Amino acid sequence: MKATELLKKQHREVKALFRQAKKANPQDRREILDQIEEKLTQHMHIEENVFYPAVRELETKKTEEIVPEAYEEHNVVKMVLAGFPALDPEDERFEAKMTVLDELIQHHVEEEENEMFQAAEKLGDKRLKELGAEMEAMPPAGEEEAPGEGDEAEDDDEDEDDESDEEDDEVEASANQGEDDDAQAIRPTARTTAKGRRGGAAQRGA
């Protein structure tokens, strides 16, 4: 599936959920909103990490304008979504905020499908299908490998290396100590031998 077709499909799914939310009672509305948030979060995630960068590669005057705007519209959507957890579904502000969110999404979808998707066709069907496959294969937002996990493994290796170096230093120090002890044992023997030679010479002189 082409990237543009996949994104259009997701747009339609979210639009249908908003229609359900408007007809639902307050408690069901909260559940539907959770579904909307989940779909929007993943949708924005794949657009920002795959689709938008690919469209930006076209480097046309149009794409240089619409891609940054799309990122900013996503930021506004995220801000609105962040305000829902603190609201009671029966609060009139909950419904008002949902209406605002719906209007933001509709405006964003209209611009995307009429302008950005049209510009994206210049990437060609093959490239758009590759992007579509990449986006479908992406894990849900937030489930990628946590940054730093690889670093921790490297730190563990470094710690093991440090411990190994310390052990080597201890072995080397022990060996050096042994050599010093041997040297100290040899030196008195040498002095004794020299004294014995001097004593022998004195006896012969007598």
C-alpha positions, 0 to 999 in steps of 0.5 A: 500500500502506498504511503498516501493511501495508508495515511488516508485510511487512518484519516478516515478511521479517526473521522469515524471515531469522532462521529461516534464520540459526538453521539455517545454518552459521557462515559463512552465518550472517554473510551472513544477519545482514548481510541482517538488518541491512540490512533492519532499518536501512532499516525503522527509518529509515522508521519513525523519519522517517515513520511514528512522527511521523505516529502522534505527530500523533494526540496520544492518551494511548496514542500519547504512551506507545508512540511514545517507547518504540518509539524507545528499542527501536530504540536497543537494537536498534542497540546489539546490531547494533553488537556483531556486527562484532567477533565471529567467526560461530563464537564462541558469543556470536555465536549468543547475540547473534543470539538476543537480537536475535531476541527483541528484534525479536519483542517490538518487532513484537508491540507495534507491530502490536497497539498502534501499528498499531491506533492508526494506523488513526485516521489513515484509509486515505488518509493511511496509503496516502500514508505507505506511498508516502512510505516506499517512495520513501525512499532507503536509510538513509545515501544522502540528500544529505550535509549541508553540500553545499548550504552548500559551494555557497553558500560557493563563491558567497560566495568568488566574490562576495568575489573580485569585490568585491576586483577592483572595489576594485582597479579603483576604487583604480586609478581614484583613483590616476589622478585623483590623478596628474592632479591632481598634474600640474595643480597645477604648471601652475597655479603656473607660470601664476600665476608667469607672470602675476606676471612679466608684471605686473612688466614692465609696471610697469617 
